[in-house]
Every structure is written in structure tokens, then in C-alpha cells.
Amino acid sequence: MSTPPHSDLPPGSAIIGQSGGPTAVINQSLVGVIEGLRDGLHKSGTVKQVLGMRHGVRGLTKETGDGIIDLTDLPQDRLDRLAKTPSACLGSTRDKPDAAYCQRILEACKKHDIRYFFYIGGNDSSDTCRIVSEMAASTKFDLRCFHVPKTIDNDLVANDHCPGYPSAARFVAMAFMADALDNFSLPGIKINVVMGRHAGFLTAAAALARRESASTDGPHLIYLPEVPFDMGRFAGEVESVYSKLGRCHIAVSEGITNSAGQEIGATLIQSGQRDAHGNVQLSGSGALGDSLAEFLKKKLMPAGGKAPRVRADTFGYIQRCWPYSSAVDATEARQVGRHAAGLAMKGERAASVTIERVSGRDHAYAARFNHVPLATVAGKTRKLPAEFMSGTSNVSQAFLDYCQPLVGELPHVERL
């Protein structure tokens, strides 16, 4: 028996948007919101239409009106296919709305009689929801605003983890597993640069590639943005591994910083393109990996000898939308969308959905969904906690225990 909607709900339309970097499961969240609305507010007649924004709030605020599409009557079989499709099917945006932009968003909601606003994205998307919600309240326009979490960086506060991260972490772990075998076959020094400007969760997932021993299986060294990066120490740690094994496999976060907090990658590409936040776009350049490789060639070249073989790859955007998602991620991404729609039906006015880890049967992984005020998440960044790091270039067992259930079982490999 379905739960009746809260008695004090405004009739009108609901709208859903996707923001920030696409992921392997962001469409699961979109479909989850649509399904939750259909089973609740639309079924009750409170919500007349379920709409979608083309390219997030940019589409909503288009004066021509062609940035909004009707999702109300999409057949379930099509929704199921969309849910399994990576990338943002509505299109996304990197716009970071200020007060004036949020005023335009609110005016568009009034124009189209939108009373339920769902935004799938990271901390800036939560901030957009917060500003719009506060503006609506100040003008006595009854608009319910809900943030649905999404980010491969895994950097939203109040969450154990974020939809999108487990799938990206799975990609990183498997890519490093394959690359470590390549490094074993043709020994040398290999550097892989992974996304993560401020938080090292995704780079840390490379550690799951180790099949047997951390002392022999790559990656041998993992560099995170939370640990100040020193070039001299870096060369010494690489040389120590290389002298023992004749090879060295390295994971480096794109956001590594020096002791003064300056991003090393950004200093190498000062002329690079900047995003809406003023940040140099690190993932669009191989400058960091190439510079570290050249540095090692020179630093580790024996007197009168030959430089070691050093190569670097930058994973870049390929990490975000790999079509083989984590099973946990796909399920949870759909559920956070449904949970957001459920909050609206219960009469909540504004909230950010959260994922909490709980102990399941026999201490197996389990999660539940909750919510916090938008201001709790808006504009804030969570970093890799100290207990997940080990020394200057490794992660702890606590991190592996945290990440493994999210990623799922990885392939087994054999060696001679």
C-alpha cells in the first residue's frame, strides 16, 4: 500500500537537471527521481508534469523555452535503457550560478509553474539549490528544492561515498591492474595521472589493483593531494623501488600540491583553459605526467649512463563514463533519486540526499539513505581522511576495506 502524500503540498510541475561531470550512473539517479515522482506525487495528481532541463539550469533559463523537455510519459523500457547508459542524457553544465543567475532560475520556475526542483550534481549544485530555495522563500513562492548527490571525486561532506565514485574507482582499479601487468612484462617506470583536484579518493582506488603483495604489485607508489608533494622525496622513493624491482608503477593525483599548497600541475600549465571556478583544467592536459617523467629521467640517469625508461599517461575524462559500472553504484544511484522524490512527497521543503554506511548481516556492506540541510553540503569539500593514508605515498588497509565493497569483485590474474 503506497504512502499518501503530505497534506500541505503545492500543485505544479517537477523539474530535474544534471550538472557537473557526467558519470557512469548519473542517469540511474535521473530515472530514480522520475520513478519516485510517478509512484508518488504524479500518481496523486499533485505533480502534473515531470520535466527535464537540457544542460542543467542553462536550459531552464533559456527564454525560448526549448531547454525544457517533457519526461512525464516516457515508457519504462526506455527509462531502464537510459538508466544503464553512462553520461548525462539530459546534457550537463559547468555553470556556477551566482545570485543574479539564481534569480533567473527562480523566475523560470515561476513562469513554468515549477514547484519541485531536483538537481543532480556535486557541492556547487547543492549550493545552487540552496540559493534558489532561499530566494523562493523570501518571495513566498512555494518551491521545494532537492539536491541529489553525484561526483566521481567522492568529496561531498555528510556522505560515506557519492554516486559515480564506485564506478570510477572500479575503472581506475582495473586500469591500474592491466597497466601494472604491462609494467611487469616490459619493466620501466610508469606514471598514471588520475582525476581528483582536492580529494584523493579516486587516486587511492588504484591500490585495489594490487593482487598479492604491495611490495611487488603495482602501483608501488600512490601520491594524493592531501599529502604535500616534494620532488626530491618523489625521486628518492621511485629510485628505491626501481633499484629493487627494476620497475616502478606510480599513481599520481592531478591535484598534488607542494608544501605551500600550490598545485604542481597548474604551475606547469599556467596558460591552460580555466573552468567557471577559475581553476586550470588539469584533466585536459598531460603536462603533469610528462613533466614528472622528464624530471625522473634526468634525476635517475646514472653518470655516463642511459636514462631509465619512463612513460606517463593521463587518464582524464575516460574515467567518468566507462560503461561497466559498479553494481553497488548503479543500485544506489537509482535509490538516491527515488529517495529525493520521496522526501518531496513527505513534505520536505529543501534537502540534500546522503548515503550512510551501516553494518549489514555478518558485517557485510550495507547502506541507508538520509538527508541533511542544503547548507551542510553546499560549497564544501570533503578530503581523504588521515586514517585512509599511509606514509607519504601509500594508502592504509582501512581505505582498502572502505573501497572494496563499493567497487565489487575484480578479475583474478595468474603469473608464472
C-alpha positions in Angstrom: 0.0 0.0 0.0 1.6 3.3 -1.1 2.1 6.2 1.4 -0.2 9.1 0.7 1.5 12.4 0.0 1.8 15.1 2.7 -1.3 17.2 3.1 0.5 20.5 2.5 1.9 20.2 -1.0 1.7 22.8 -3.7 0.3 21.5 -7.1 2.5 22.2 -10.1 5.3 20.7 -12.2 8.5 19.0 -11.2 11.8 19.5 -13.0 15.1 17.6 -12.9 18.5 18.6 -14.1 22.0 17.2 -14.3 25.1 19.2 -13.5 28.9 18.9 -13.5 31.0 16.0 -14.8 29.0 13.1 -16.3 29.3 9.7 -14.7 28.5 6.0 -15.4 25.4 6.2 -13.2 24.1 9.7 -13.2 21.2 8.6 -15.4 20.3 6.0 -12.8 19.6 8.9 -10.5 17.6 10.7 -13.1 15.4 7.7 -13.6 15.1 7.2 -9.9 13.7 10.7 -9.4 11.2 10.1 -12.3 10.1 6.7 -10.9 9.7 8.2 -7.4 7.6 11.0 -8.7 5.4 8.7 -10.8 4.8 6.4 -7.8 4.0 9.4 -5.6 3.3 13.0 -6.4 2.4 12.4 -10.1 0.2 9.5 -9.2 -1.6 11.5 -6.6 -2.2 14.4 -9.1 0.0 16.9 -7.2 2.6 16.9 -9.9 1.1 17.4 -13.3 4.2 17.2 -15.4 7.7 15.8 -14.9 10.1 18.0 -16.8 13.8 17.8 -17.7 16.4 20.6 -18.1 18.6 20.5 -21.2 22.1 21.2 -19.9 21.1 21.9 -16.4 20.0 25.3 -15.3 21.3 26.7 -18.5 18.4 25.0 -20.3 15.9 26.0 -17.7 16.7 29.7 -18.1 16.6 29.8 -21.9 14.0 32.4 -22.9 13.0 30.3 -26.0 11.7 27.5 -23.7 13.4 24.8 -25.8 15.7 24.0 -22.9 12.9 22.1 -21.2 11.6 18.6 -22.2 8.6 16.6 -21.0 9.6 13.3 -19.3 6.2 12.5 -17.9 5.2 9.7 -20.2 8.5 8.1 -21.1 7.9 4.3 -21.3 9.5 2.2 -18.6 11.6 0.1 -21.0 13.1 3.3 -22.3 13.8 4.6 -18.8 15.5 1.3 -18.0 17.8 1.6 -21.0 18.6 5.2 -20.1 19.4 4.3 -16.6 22.1 1.8 -17.8 23.5 4.4 -20.2 26.6 6.3 -19.0 26.9 10.1 -19.3 24.3 12.8 -18.6 21.4 12.0 -21.1 19.8 15.5 -20.4 23.2 17.1 -21.0 25.2 18.8 -18.3 26.7 22.2 -17.5 29.6 23.7 -15.7 27.8 26.9 -14.9 28.2 28.1 -11.3 25.2 30.3 -10.7 25.6 33.5 -8.7 22.7 35.4 -7.0 21.7 37.0 -10.3 21.7 33.7 -12.2 19.7 32.0 -9.4 17.2 34.8 -9.7 16.7 33.9 -13.3 16.3 30.2 -12.3 13.6 31.2 -9.8 11.8 33.4 -12.4 11.9 30.4 -14.8 10.3 28.2 -12.2 7.6 30.7 -11.6 7.0 31.1 -15.4 6.6 27.3 -15.9 4.7 26.7 -12.6 7.5 24.5 -11.3 7.1 23.6 -7.6 9.6 20.8 -7.3 13.2 21.3 -8.3 15.7 18.4 -8.4 19.3 18.9 -9.2 21.8 16.0 -9.6 25.3 17.1 -9.0 28.2 18.0 -6.6 28.6 20.6 -4.0 28.1 23.5 -6.4 24.8 22.0 -7.5 23.8 21.8 -3.8 24.7 25.5 -3.4 22.5 26.3 -6.4 19.6 24.5 -4.8 20.3 26.4 -1.5 20.3 29.9 -3.1 17.2 29.2 -5.2 15.4 27.8 -2.2 16.2 30.8 0.0 15.2 33.2 -2.8 11.9 31.4 -3.3 11.1 31.5 0.5 11.9 35.2 0.6 9.3 35.9 -2.2 6.8 33.4 -0.6 6.9 31.2 -3.7 6.4 27.6 -2.5 9.3 25.8 -4.3 10.7 22.6 -2.9 14.4 22.1 -3.8 16.3 18.8 -3.6 20.0 18.0 -4.3 20.7 14.5 -5.5 24.4 13.7 -4.9 26.8 12.9 -7.7 30.6 13.1 -8.1 33.4 10.8 -9.0 35.7 12.8 -6.7 33.7 11.5 -3.7 34.2 14.8 -2.0 30.7 15.6 -0.7 30.5 16.1 3.1 27.9 14.2 5.1 28.2 11.2 2.8 30.1 7.9 3.2 30.5 8.0 -0.6 28.9 9.5 -3.6 27.1 8.0 -6.6 29.6 7.9 -9.5 32.6 7.3 -7.4 32.4 3.5 -7.0 32.2 3.1 -10.8 35.1 5.5 -11.5 37.1 3.8 -8.7 36.4 0.4 -10.4 37.7 1.7 -13.7 40.8 3.1 -12.0 41.5 -0.2 -10.2 41.1 -2.3 -13.3 43.1 0.1 -15.5 46.0 0.0 -13.0 45.7 -3.7 -12.8 46.2 -4.0 -16.5 48.9 -1.4 -16.6 50.8 -3.0 -13.8 50.9 -6.2 -15.8 52.2 -4.3 -18.7 54.9 -2.8 -16.5 55.8 -6.2 -15.3 56.1 -7.5 -18.8 58.3 -4.6 -20.1 59.9 -3.1 -17.0 60.4 0.6 -16.6 59.0 3.5 -14.7 55.3 4.2 -15.4 53.3 7.2 -14.1 49.5 7.4 -14.4 47.8 10.7 -13.5 44.3 10.3 -12.1 41.4 12.8 -11.6 41.0 14.5 -8.2 41.9 18.1 -7.7 41.4 18.4 -3.9 40.4 14.9 -2.8 42.5 11.7 -3.3 39.7 9.1 -3.1 39.9 8.2 -6.8 43.7 8.0 -7.0 43.7 5.9 -3.8 41.5 3.4 -5.6 44.5 2.4 -7.7 45.7 0.4 -4.7 42.9 -2.2 -5.3 44.9 -3.2 -8.4 47.4 -5.0 -6.2 46.6 -8.7 -6.4 49.2 -10.1 -3.9 51.8 -8.0 -2.2 52.0 -4.2 -2.0 55.8 -4.5 -2.1 55.8 -6.1 -5.6 52.5 -5.4 -7.3 51.8 -2.0 -8.8 51.1 0.6 -8.1 54.1 0.8 -5.9 53.7 4.5 -5.0 50.5 6.5 -4.7 50.6 10.3 -4.4 47.5 12.1 -3.1 46.6 15.8 -2.9 46.2 15.6 0.9 49.9 14.9 1.3 52.4 17.7 0.3 54.4 16.6 -2.7 58.1 17.0 -2.6 60.1 16.5 -5.9 63.2 15.3 -4.2 61.4 12.8 -2.0 59.5 11.6 -5.0 62.7 10.9 -6.9 64.1 9.1 -3.9 61.1 6.9 -3.4 61.0 6.0 -7.1 64.7 5.2 -7.1 64.3 2.9 -4.1 61.6 0.8 -5.8 63.3 0.8 -9.2 66.6 -0.3 -7.7 64.9 -3.3 -6.0 62.5 -4.4 -8.8 63.9 -2.9 -12.0 60.5 -1.3 -12.5 58.2 1.2 -10.7 54.5 1.7 -11.2 53.1 5.1 -9.9 49.6 6.6 -9.3 49.6 10.4 -9.1 46.6 12.6 -8.4 46.2 15.5 -10.8 45.8 17.8 -7.8 49.1 17.1 -6.0 50.4 20.3 -4.3 53.7 21.4 -2.8 54.2 22.3 0.8 52.9 25.9 0.1 49.6 24.5 -1.2 50.3 25.3 -4.8 49.0 22.8 -7.4 52.0 21.4 -9.2 50.0 20.7 -12.4 48.6 24.2 -12.5 52.1 25.8 -12.3 53.1 23.7 -15.3 50.2 24.8 -17.5 49.5 28.4 -16.4 48.3 29.3 -19.9 45.8 26.5 -19.9 42.0 26.9 -20.1 40.2 27.7 -16.9 36.7 26.5 -15.8 33.9 28.5 -14.3 35.6 28.4 -10.9 38.8 29.9 -12.1 40.7 26.6 -11.9 43.2 25.5 -14.6 41.6 22.4 -16.3 44.1 19.7 -15.2 42.4 16.8 -16.8 42.7 18.3 -20.3 46.5 18.3 -20.3 49.3 15.7 -20.0 51.7 18.3 -18.7 51.9 17.0 -15.2 52.7 13.4 -16.2 55.1 14.5 -18.9 56.9 16.9 -16.6 57.3 14.2 -13.8 58.6 11.7 -16.4 61.2 14.2 -17.7 62.2 15.0 -14.2 62.8 11.3 -13.3 64.7 10.7 -16.5 67.2 13.4 -15.6 67.3 12.7 -11.8 67.8 9.0 -12.1 70.2 9.0 -15.0 73.5 7.3 -13.9 76.7 9.2 -14.6 77.8 8.4 -18.1 74.9 6.0 -18.5 71.5 5.8 -20.1 68.3 7.4 -18.7 65.7 4.8 -17.4 62.6 4.1 -19.5 59.9 6.4 -18.1 56.4 6.9 -19.5 53.3 8.7 -18.4 49.6 8.6 -19.2 46.8 10.9 -18.1 43.5 9.1 -17.7 41.4 12.2 -18.0 37.7 12.1 -18.8 37.8 8.4 -19.7 37.4 7.6 -16.0 34.0 9.1 -15.7 31.6 7.2 -18.1 33.1 3.8 -18.6 30.0 1.6 -19.4 30.7 -1.2 -16.9 29.6 0.4 -13.7 29.9 -0.9 -10.2 26.8 -2.9 -9.2 26.6 -1.2 -5.9 26.9 2.2 -7.6 24.1 1.5 -10.1 21.7 0.4 -7.4 22.4 3.2 -5.0 22.4 6.0 -7.7 18.8 4.9 -8.6 17.8 4.8 -5.0 19.1 8.3 -4.1 16.9 9.6 -6.9 13.9 7.8 -5.5 14.7 8.9 -2.0 14.7 12.6 -3.2 11.3 12.2 -4.7 10.1 10.5 -1.5 11.3 13.5 0.5 9.2 15.8 -1.6 6.2 13.6 -1.1 6.7 13.7 2.7 6.6 17.4 2.7 10.3 18.3 3.0 11.0 21.8 1.6 14.7 21.5 0.9 17.3 18.8 1.4 20.5 17.1 0.1 20.2 13.3 0.0 23.0 11.4 1.7 24.4 7.9 1.8 25.3 6.4 5.1 27.2 3.1 5.6 25.7 0.7 8.1 26.7 -2.8 9.2 24.8 -5.4 7.4 24.4 -9.1 8.3 27.8 -10.7 9.3 29.3 -7.2 9.0 28.7 -7.2 5.2 28.4 -3.9 3.4 25.1 -2.1 3.6 23.9 1.5 3.2 20.9 3.6 4.0 19.7 6.9 2.6 19.1 10.0 4.7 19.1 13.8 4.1 20.7 16.9 5.5 20.1 20.7 5.0 21.4 22.0 1.7 23.8 24.3 3.6 25.5 21.3 5.1 26.8 20.2 1.7 26.7 23.4 -0.4 30.2 24.6 -1.5 32.1 22.4 0.9 34.8 19.8 0.0 35.5 16.5 1.9 39.0 15.2 1.7 40.5 11.7 2.2 40.7 11.2 6.0 44.1 10.7 7.6 43.3 7.1 8.6 43.0 6.2 4.9 46.6 7.3 4.2 49.9 5.6 5.0 53.1 7.5 4.9 53.9 9.8 2.0 53.0 7.5 -0.9 50.5 4.8 0.1 47.0 4.1 1.4 46.1 2.2 4.5 44.2 -1.1 5.0 41.3 0.9 6.3 40.9 2.6 2.9 41.0 -0.8 1.1 38.3 -2.1 3.5 36.3 1.0 2.8 36.6 1.0 -1.0 36.5 -2.7 -1.9 32.7 -3.3 -1.3 31.9 -0.3 -3.4 34.0 -1.4 -6.4 33.0 -5.1 -6.2 34.9 -8.1 -7.2 37.9 -7.6 -9.5 39.4 -10.0 -12.0 41.9 -12.6 -10.8 45.2 -12.9 -12.7 47.8 -15.5 -12.8 51.6 -15.3 -13.2 54.5 -17.7 -13.9 
